[in-house]
């Protein structure tokens, strides 16, 4: 019998597409005619403070895009950034089913900049899944730093062994495993449901239908 009481979920790559990762930035360069190498260099300089909530979206855009005159507006670029987020409907349905069971504490544990994170929470109604959001922009700490996992355990007052963390990136699972948390390396919806079942977290078959 599983002793899992708490599920921590990554968002980008598991429940939604990534918010502003390499593919999204490449698409932005193509659409707006930005020089990819220059943009990536500027992005890398500011990405950590951006995702830790130390730098807002306007400052990020000042540093990466609008350091020179452009033929498009800040509003157009911002809208494009937000439009890159799309749901993984099968996985969202699974998360909502698990949340509705009332058997588990459900929380997000993700890296994301503030404006994108708030947009994604609202746009995809993630409050219906999660009671708490342990996001880098709120905490000032990023995965895979060990401190963010310790903090989530301290705030939720859970023992590591009763927590299950789901993430699509193996390096984000190393510290949770070291701390004694259970983990699922997400690869596809069927595998997610199967491994949840192995932990005694049953999901109705209907939850996995959809795009």
WOBEL-V849848 format. One record per residue. N is the residue number from 0. RES is the residue in one letter. PSI is psi in radians with two decimals (* if undefined). D_CENTER is the distance of its C-alpha to the mean C-alpha in Angstrom with 1 decimal. Layout:
n->{N N}
res->{RES RES}
psi->{PSI PSI}
d_center->{D_CENTER D_CENTER}
//
This chain:
n->{0 1 2 3 4 5 6 7 8 9 10 11 12 13 14 15 16 17 18 19 20 21 22 23 24 25 26 27 28 29 30 31 32 33 34 35 36 37 38 39 40 41 42 43 44 45 46 47 48 49 50 51 52 53 54 55 56 57 58 59 60 61 62 63 64 65 66 67 68 69 70 71 72 73 74 75 76 77 78 79 80 81 82 83 84 85 86 87 88 89 90 91 92 93 94 95 96 97 98 99 100 101 102 103 104 105 106 107 108 109 110 111 112 113 114 115 116 117 118 119 120 121 122 123 124 125 126 127 128 129 130 131 132 133 134 135 136 137 138 139 140 141 142 143 144 145 146 147 148 149 150 151 152 153 154 155 156 157 158 159 160 161 162 163 164 165 166 167 168 169 170 171 172 173 174 175 176 177 178 179 180 181 182 183 184 185 186 187 188 189 190 191 192 193 194 195 196 197 198 199 200 201 202 203 204 205 206 207 208 209 210}
res->{X X X X X X X X X X X X X X X X X X X X X X X X X X X X X X X X X X X X X X X X X X X X X X X X X X X X X X X X X X X X X X X X X X X X X X X X X X X X X X X X X X X X X X X X X X X X X X X X X X X X X X X X X X X X X X X X X X X X X X X X X X X X X X X X X X X X X X X X X X X X X X X X X X X X X X X X X X X X X X X X X X X X X X X X X X X X X X X X X X X X X X X X X X X X X X X X X X X X X X X X X X X X X X X X X X X}
psi->{2.23 2.52 0.32 2.23 -0.26 2.31 2.17 2.24 2.29 2.69 -1.12 2.13 -0.21 -1.00 -0.53 2.91 2.86 2.57 -0.85 1.05 -2.94 -0.76 -0.70 -0.69 -0.64 -0.73 -0.65 -0.72 -0.72 -0.78 -0.72 0.09 0.59 2.63 2.00 -0.75 -0.77 -0.77 -0.79 -0.69 -0.76 -0.66 -0.79 -0.57 -0.62 -0.09 -0.70 -0.91 -0.52 -0.84 -0.27 0.03 0.20 -0.37 2.29 3.07 -0.69 -0.76 -0.69 -0.81 -0.63 -0.73 -0.55 -0.50 -0.90 0.58 -0.09 2.91 2.45 2.80 0.19 2.85 2.82 -0.68 -0.72 -0.73 -0.73 -0.77 -0.68 -0.76 -0.85 -0.58 -0.22 -0.30 2.18 2.66 2.61 1.65 -0.68 -0.82 -0.65 -0.71 -0.73 -0.84 -0.69 -0.65 -0.78 -0.74 -0.73 -0.36 -0.45 0.17 -0.24 2.59 2.20 2.22 2.57 2.52 1.68 2.81 2.21 2.56 2.78 -0.94 -0.73 -0.72 -0.82 -0.69 -0.79 -0.67 -0.81 -0.84 -0.68 0.27 0.84 -0.27 -0.34 -0.29 -0.69 2.47 -0.34 2.66 1.80 1.41 2.51 -0.66 -0.39 -0.59 -0.33 0.34 2.57 2.56 2.49 0.50 2.37 -0.58 -0.60 -0.60 -0.71 -0.70 -0.72 -0.66 -0.71 -0.77 -0.72 -0.22 0.78 2.58 2.55 -0.72 -0.28 0.14 2.44 2.17 2.27 2.13 2.64 -0.06 2.05 -0.64 -0.36 -0.18 -0.19 -0.85 -0.73 -0.73 -0.71 -0.62 -0.24 0.16 2.62 2.62 2.68 2.14 1.81 2.32 -0.69 2.85 -0.74 -0.74 -0.67 -0.86 -0.66 -0.79 -0.57 -0.74 -0.62 -0.43 0.14 0.30 1.64 2.38 2.22 2.51 -0.61 -0.41 -0.45 0.03 2.66 3.10 *}
d_center->{29.2 25.6 25.0 21.3 20.8 17.1 13.9 10.7 7.7 4.5 2.9 3.7 6.9 7.5 7.7 7.5 8.6 7.1 7.8 10.4 10.9 14.5 15.3 14.4 16.5 19.2 19.5 19.9 22.6 24.4 24.4 25.5 27.7 26.0 27.1 24.2 25.3 26.0 22.7 20.7 23.0 22.4 18.6 18.7 21.0 18.7 15.1 14.9 16.6 14.6 11.2 13.2 14.5 18.0 18.3 17.8 17.3 21.1 21.7 19.2 21.0 24.3 23.6 22.1 23.8 26.5 28.4 31.0 32.2 30.4 31.7 28.6 27.3 24.4 23.7 23.7 21.3 18.8 19.2 18.5 15.2 14.1 15.7 13.6 10.9 12.2 11.6 12.2 14.9 16.1 13.0 12.5 16.2 16.0 13.5 15.9 18.9 17.9 17.3 20.6 22.4 22.3 22.6 19.3 17.4 13.9 11.1 7.4 6.8 4.1 5.6 6.4 10.1 11.8 13.2 10.3 8.3 11.6 12.3 9.4 10.1 13.7 13.9 12.4 13.9 11.1 13.7 15.6 13.3 12.5 15.1 13.0 9.9 9.8 7.9 9.5 11.2 12.8 13.9 14.9 13.7 11.1 10.3 12.6 15.1 16.9 17.2 13.7 14.3 17.9 17.0 14.9 18.0 20.4 19.0 18.7 22.0 21.1 22.6 20.5 22.3 21.3 17.6 15.5 12.1 10.4 8.6 9.7 10.9 14.1 14.4 11.5 13.7 16.9 17.1 16.0 18.8 21.1 20.7 21.6 18.4 18.3 15.6 14.7 13.9 12.6 14.8 15.8 16.2 19.7 18.8 16.1 18.7 21.3 19.7 18.8 22.5 23.6 22.2 24.1 21.3 23.1 21.6 24.2 24.7 24.4 20.7 20.0 21.9 20.7 19.0}
//
